């Protein structure tokens, strides 16, 4: 029986990964969460070194996937100690415990380790993060590779997928403003959307599929090590994402492009990740954005905005 521990299983990516791995009838999946622990998730604070060590010793997984992190750039900028605790120190603790058990570790990182000036970025390109989030994730990558030889970093760009809250992804977080701009009231104002930064929205079920393929290689004794990257292949600004969301929601939204950066925390212009290393191994899947976002909106449990169908 091949056993996988998913750390941070209650998050946007973690849930998609657990759903994907549940289809493997000969695998056992152990899920952990911090705030949303419950019947099917073990409560674990990855900042608690003793709790992490006890969890790994008790469960003895063959592989760990670390999907827990502080991923909000503004929070990282204002609370670097929290960013370091979750994005660096916890990686080191988990990797140390996994190494003692001989378990393979996959840690999720970000395209924000790059400054966005010279895309596309290969897995071996020189990182140069612009903000505290990117710096903490880069330190986390180094913590993993320096702690265990049986580890891999998977860099990902902007994620979206089945969600429990509009705000859970920077893609679906645009929906309330889109809906408000489409209101019938004379007070409804156009929504201003960033048309400067180029993003590559990536569907979490596709990432989960990629991770399962990577886990299968480890189960066969062909573990992938070092750094790999996966990305959607459709470049879009948030303004372009909003247009496609409005179309999917059948809303006549009023959207105004903002062609200069407005975020208080600096963000890169274009961090397109080259996925060649995984593709060369026959790993990968990409669902077209318009298809995937309709799946997300159809399954979202809340009432539709303004009666959209």
C-alpha positions as CSV (number, residue, x, y, z in Angstrom):
1,X,0.0,0.0,0.0
2,X,1.5,3.3,-1.1
3,X,0.8,6.1,1.5
4,X,0.6,9.8,0.7
5,X,0.3,12.6,3.3
6,X,-1.3,15.8,1.9
7,X,-0.3,18.7,4.1
8,X,-2.8,21.5,3.8
9,X,-5.6,19.4,2.4
10,X,-8.3,21.9,3.1
11,X,-7.0,24.6,0.7
12,X,-7.8,25.2,-2.9
13,X,-5.1,22.9,-4.3
14,X,-5.2,20.5,-1.4
15,X,-8.8,19.6,-1.9
16,X,-8.3,19.0,-5.6
17,X,-5.3,16.8,-4.9
18,X,-7.2,14.7,-2.3
19,X,-10.0,14.2,-4.8
20,X,-7.6,13.1,-7.5
21,X,-5.7,10.7,-5.2
22,X,-8.9,9.2,-3.9
23,X,-9.3,7.6,-7.4
24,X,-6.2,5.5,-6.7
25,X,-7.7,2.4,-5.1
26,X,-4.4,0.9,-4.0
27,X,-3.2,4.1,-2.3
28,X,-3.8,5.5,1.2
29,X,-4.2,9.2,1.6
30,X,-3.8,11.0,5.0
31,X,-5.0,14.6,4.9
32,X,-4.0,17.4,7.3
33,X,-5.5,20.8,7.9
34,X,-5.0,23.7,10.4
35,X,-8.3,25.5,10.7
36,X,-10.6,23.2,8.7
37,X,-9.7,19.9,10.3
38,X,-12.4,17.3,10.8
39,X,-13.5,13.7,10.3
40,X,-11.4,13.2,7.2
41,X,-8.5,15.6,8.1
42,X,-6.0,15.4,10.8
43,X,-5.4,18.6,12.7
44,X,-1.8,19.7,12.3
45,X,-0.1,23.1,12.8
46,X,3.0,22.8,10.7
47,X,4.7,25.4,12.8
48,X,4.7,23.0,15.7
49,X,7.9,21.0,15.3
50,X,7.0,18.3,17.8
51,X,3.5,17.8,16.3
52,X,5.0,17.4,12.9
53,X,7.6,14.9,14.0
54,X,4.9,12.9,15.8
55,X,2.6,13.0,12.8
56,X,5.3,11.7,10.4
57,X,6.4,9.0,12.9
58,X,2.9,7.8,13.5
59,X,1.7,7.8,9.8
60,X,5.0,6.8,8.2
61,X,4.0,8.0,4.7
62,X,5.9,7.1,1.6
63,X,5.4,10.6,0.2
64,X,4.5,14.1,1.5
65,X,2.9,16.8,-0.6
66,X,3.2,20.2,1.1
67,X,0.3,22.4,-0.1
68,X,0.1,24.5,3.1
69,X,1.6,28.0,2.9
70,X,1.0,31.7,3.5
71,X,0.3,32.7,-0.1
72,X,-1.1,36.3,0.3
73,X,1.6,38.7,-0.8
74,X,0.2,41.6,1.2
75,X,0.1,39.5,4.4
76,X,3.7,38.4,3.8
77,X,4.8,42.0,3.3
78,X,3.3,43.1,6.6
79,X,4.1,40.0,8.6
80,X,7.4,38.5,7.4
81,X,7.7,36.4,10.6
82,X,4.5,34.5,9.8
83,X,5.6,34.1,6.1
84,X,8.9,32.6,7.3
85,X,7.3,30.3,9.8
86,X,4.9,28.8,7.3
87,X,6.9,29.1,4.0
88,X,10.4,28.3,5.2
89,X,10.7,26.9,8.8
90,X,7.8,24.5,8.4
91,X,9.2,23.2,5.1
92,X,12.5,22.4,6.9
93,X,10.7,20.7,9.8
94,X,8.6,18.5,7.4
95,X,11.5,17.7,5.2
96,X,13.7,16.7,8.1
97,X,11.0,14.3,9.5
98,X,10.4,12.9,6.1
99,X,14.1,12.3,5.4
100,X,14.3,10.2,8.6
101,X,11.5,8.0,7.3
102,X,12.8,7.9,3.7
103,X,9.8,9.6,2.3
104,X,9.8,11.7,-0.9
105,X,8.7,15.3,-0.3
106,X,7.0,17.6,-2.9
107,X,6.8,21.2,-1.9
108,X,4.6,23.7,-3.8
109,X,6.3,27.0,-4.7
110,X,5.4,30.0,-6.9
111,X,6.2,31.9,-10.1
112,X,6.7,34.9,-7.8
113,X,10.3,33.7,-7.2
114,X,11.0,35.6,-10.5
115,X,10.9,39.3,-11.1
116,X,8.8,39.0,-14.3
117,X,11.2,40.9,-16.7
118,X,12.5,38.0,-18.9
119,X,9.9,35.3,-19.4
120,X,9.5,32.5,-20.0
121,X,11.5,31.1,-17.1
122,X,13.1,27.7,-17.1
123,X,13.3,25.7,-13.9
124,X,17.0,26.5,-13.7
125,X,16.6,30.3,-14.3
126,X,18.1,32.6,-11.7
127,X,15.3,33.7,-9.2
128,X,14.9,37.3,-8.3
129,X,11.7,37.9,-6.2
130,X,10.2,41.3,-5.9
131,X,8.3,40.9,-2.7
132,X,8.3,39.2,0.7
133,X,6.1,36.4,-0.5
134,X,8.4,35.5,-3.3
135,X,11.5,35.8,-1.1
136,X,9.9,33.5,1.5
137,X,8.9,30.9,-1.1
138,X,12.4,31.0,-2.5
139,X,13.9,30.4,0.9
140,X,11.5,27.5,1.3
141,X,12.7,26.0,-1.9
142,X,16.3,26.1,-0.6
143,X,15.2,24.8,2.8
144,X,13.8,21.7,1.1
145,X,16.7,21.0,-1.3
146,X,19.3,21.6,1.5
147,X,17.4,19.3,4.0
148,X,16.7,16.2,1.9
149,X,18.0,14.7,-1.3
150,X,14.6,12.9,-1.8
151,X,12.6,16.1,-2.5
152,X,11.2,18.1,-5.3
153,X,9.8,21.7,-5.7
154,X,6.9,22.3,-8.0
155,X,6.5,25.9,-9.0
156,X,3.0,27.0,-10.0
157,X,1.4,30.3,-11.2
158,X,-2.0,31.8,-10.4
159,X,-4.4,28.9,-9.4
160,X,-8.2,28.6,-9.7
161,X,-10.5,25.7,-9.3
162,X,-13.5,24.4,-7.3
163,X,-13.9,26.8,-4.4
164,X,-15.8,27.3,-1.2
165,X,-15.4,31.1,-1.2
166,X,-15.0,33.6,-4.0
167,X,-12.0,35.0,-2.3
168,X,-10.1,31.7,-2.3
169,X,-8.6,32.4,-5.7
170,X,-7.5,35.7,-7.3
171,X,-9.6,34.5,-10.3
172,X,-12.9,33.9,-8.6
173,X,-12.3,36.9,-6.3
174,X,-13.2,39.1,-9.3
175,X,-16.7,37.8,-9.4
176,X,-18.4,40.1,-6.9
177,X,-17.0,43.3,-8.5
178,X,-18.0,42.0,-12.0
179,X,-21.5,41.3,-10.7
180,X,-21.8,44.7,-9.0
181,X,-20.7,46.4,-12.3
182,X,-23.5,44.6,-14.1
183,X,-26.3,45.8,-11.7
184,X,-29.4,47.6,-13.0
185,X,-29.0,50.4,-10.5
186,X,-27.9,53.8,-11.7
187,X,-25.4,53.7,-8.9
188,X,-23.6,50.6,-10.3
189,X,-20.1,51.6,-11.3
190,X,-17.6,50.1,-13.7
191,X,-15.1,47.7,-12.1
192,X,-11.5,48.7,-12.6
193,X,-9.4,45.7,-13.5
194,X,-5.6,45.3,-13.8
195,X,-4.6,45.2,-17.4
196,X,-0.8,45.4,-16.8
197,X,0.3,42.1,-15.2
198,X,0.2,39.0,-17.4
199,X,-0.9,35.9,-15.6
200,X,-1.3,32.2,-16.6
201,X,-4.4,30.9,-14.7
202,X,-3.9,27.2,-13.9
203,X,-6.7,24.8,-13.0
204,X,-6.2,23.0,-9.7
205,X,-7.6,19.6,-11.0
206,X,-5.0,19.7,-13.7
207,X,-2.2,20.4,-11.1
208,X,-3.6,17.5,-9.0
209,X,-3.4,15.3,-12.1
210,X,0.3,16.4,-12.6
211,X,1.1,15.7,-8.9
212,X,-0.5,12.2,-9.1
213,X,1.7,11.5,-12.2
214,X,4.7,12.6,-10.2
215,X,3.7,10.4,-7.2
216,X,3.3,7.4,-9.6
217,X,6.9,7.9,-10.7
218,X,8.1,7.8,-7.1
219,X,6.0,4.7,-6.4
220,X,7.8,3.0,-9.3
221,X,11.2,4.0,-7.8
222,X,11.7,6.9,-10.3
223,X,11.4,9.9,-8.0
224,X,11.7,13.3,-9.6
225,X,14.1,15.6,-7.7
226,X,15.1,19.2,-7.8
227,X,12.8,21.8,-9.3
228,X,10.0,21.4,-11.8
229,X,7.3,23.8,-13.0
230,X,3.8,23.6,-14.3
231,X,1.6,26.3,-15.9
232,X,-1.5,26.9,-17.9
233,X,-0.7,28.2,-21.4
234,X,-3.2,31.0,-21.9
235,X,-1.7,34.5,-21.0
236,X,-4.3,36.9,-19.5
237,X,-4.5,40.1,-17.5
238,X,-7.1,40.3,-14.8
239,X,-9.1,42.5,-17.1
240,X,-9.1,39.7,-19.7
241,X,-10.0,37.2,-17.0
242,X,-12.9,39.4,-15.9
243,X,-14.2,39.6,-19.4
244,X,-14.2,35.8,-19.7
245,X,-15.8,35.4,-16.3
246,X,-18.6,37.9,-17.3
247,X,-19.2,35.9,-20.4
248,X,-19.4,32.6,-18.5
249,X,-21.8,34.3,-16.0
250,X,-23.8,35.8,-18.8
251,X,-23.4,39.3,-17.3
252,X,-23.3,42.6,-19.1
253,X,-20.4,43.8,-17.0
254,X,-18.8,47.3,-17.2
255,X,-15.1,46.7,-16.9
256,X,-12.4,49.4,-17.1
257,X,-8.8,48.4,-17.8
258,X,-6.0,49.8,-15.6
259,X,-2.8,49.8,-17.6
260,X,-0.4,50.7,-14.8
261,X,0.4,48.7,-11.6
262,X,-1.7,49.7,-8.6
263,X,-0.9,47.1,-5.9
264,X,0.8,48.4,-2.8
265,X,2.9,45.2,-2.7
266,X,5.1,45.0,-5.9
267,X,4.2,42.2,-8.3
268,X,6.0,41.0,-11.3
269,X,4.8,41.8,-14.9
270,X,5.1,38.4,-16.5
271,X,6.4,35.2,-14.8
272,X,5.5,32.7,-17.4
273,X,6.9,29.3,-16.2
274,X,8.4,26.9,-18.7
275,X,6.9,23.4,-18.1
276,X,9.4,21.6,-20.4
277,X,11.0,19.4,-17.7
278,X,7.7,17.7,-16.8
279,X,6.4,17.6,-20.4
280,X,9.6,15.7,-21.4
281,X,8.6,13.0,-18.9
282,X,5.1,12.7,-20.4
283,X,3.5,14.5,-17.5
284,X,0.8,17.1,-17.8
285,X,-2.7,18.1,-18.6
286,X,-4.3,21.5,-19.4
287,X,-8.0,22.2,-19.5
288,X,-9.0,25.3,-21.6
289,X,-9.8,28.2,-19.3
290,X,-13.3,28.8,-20.7
291,X,-14.2,25.1,-20.1
292,X,-12.6,25.0,-16.6
293,X,-14.1,28.2,-15.3
294,X,-17.6,27.1,-16.3
295,X,-17.1,23.9,-14.3
296,X,-16.1,26.1,-11.3
297,X,-19.0,28.4,-11.6
298,X,-21.5,25.6,-12.2
299,X,-20.4,23.7,-9.0
300,X,-20.1,26.8,-6.8
301,X,-22.6,26.2,-4.0
302,X,-23.8,29.8,-3.5
303,X,-26.6,31.5,-5.4
304,X,-25.5,33.0,-8.7
305,X,-24.9,36.8,-8.9
306,X,-27.8,38.8,-10.3
307,X,-29.6,35.6,-11.4
308,X,-26.9,34.6,-13.9
309,X,-27.4,31.2,-15.3
